[in-house]
């Protein structure tokens, strides 16, 4: 996985986190389904961000090691 691809996926995970937060703020009070969607997207976004940050660190470490 390249650094650029990892950064694109990281941006996508941040977008998922933002969308989940917006759904949670706007609709979670009125709908249990919206609250569940917000919870799932926030968990997926958070886990994805952490995993991609680890992957980015590994890619950077490997590039420095081979250079």
C-alpha positions as CSV (number, residue, x, y, z in Angstrom):
1,X,0.0,0.0,0.0
2,X,1.4,3.3,-1.0
3,X,1.5,6.4,1.1
4,X,-0.8,8.3,-1.3
5,X,-3.4,5.5,-1.2
6,X,-3.2,5.4,2.6
7,X,-3.8,9.2,2.7
8,X,-6.8,8.9,0.4
9,X,-8.3,6.2,2.6
10,X,-7.5,8.2,5.7
11,X,-9.5,11.2,4.2
12,X,-12.4,8.8,3.4
13,X,-12.4,7.6,7.0
14,X,-12.4,11.2,8.3
15,X,-15.4,11.9,5.9
16,X,-17.2,8.8,7.4
17,X,-16.6,10.1,10.9
18,X,-17.9,13.6,10.0
19,X,-21.0,12.2,8.3
20,X,-21.7,10.0,11.3
21,X,-21.3,12.9,13.6
22,X,-23.6,15.1,11.5
23,X,-26.3,12.3,11.4
24,X,-25.9,12.0,15.1
25,X,-26.3,15.7,15.8
26,X,-29.2,16.2,13.5
27,X,-31.4,13.1,13.7
28,X,-30.4,11.0,16.6
29,X,-32.9,12.6,18.9
30,X,-35.8,11.8,16.7
31,X,-34.9,8.3,15.3
32,X,-33.3,5.2,16.9
33,X,-32.2,4.1,13.4
34,X,-30.3,7.4,12.9
35,X,-28.7,7.0,16.3
36,X,-27.6,3.5,15.4
37,X,-26.2,4.7,12.0
38,X,-24.3,7.5,13.7
39,X,-22.9,5.1,16.3
40,X,-21.8,2.5,13.7
41,X,-20.2,5.1,11.4
42,X,-18.4,6.8,14.3
43,X,-17.0,3.5,15.5
44,X,-16.0,2.4,11.9
45,X,-14.5,5.8,11.2
46,X,-12.5,5.8,14.4
47,X,-11.2,2.3,14.0
48,X,-10.4,3.0,10.3
49,X,-8.5,6.1,11.2
50,X,-6.4,4.3,13.8
51,X,-5.7,1.4,11.4
52,X,-4.7,3.8,8.6
53,X,-2.5,5.8,10.8
54,X,-0.7,2.6,11.8
55,X,-0.4,1.6,8.1
56,X,0.9,5.1,7.3
57,X,3.6,4.8,10.0
58,X,4.6,1.4,8.7
59,X,4.8,2.6,5.1
60,X,6.9,5.6,6.2
61,X,9.2,3.4,8.3
62,X,9.7,1.0,5.4
63,X,10.5,3.8,3.0
64,X,13.0,5.3,5.4
65,X,14.5,1.9,6.0
66,X,15.1,1.2,2.3
67,X,16.4,4.7,1.5
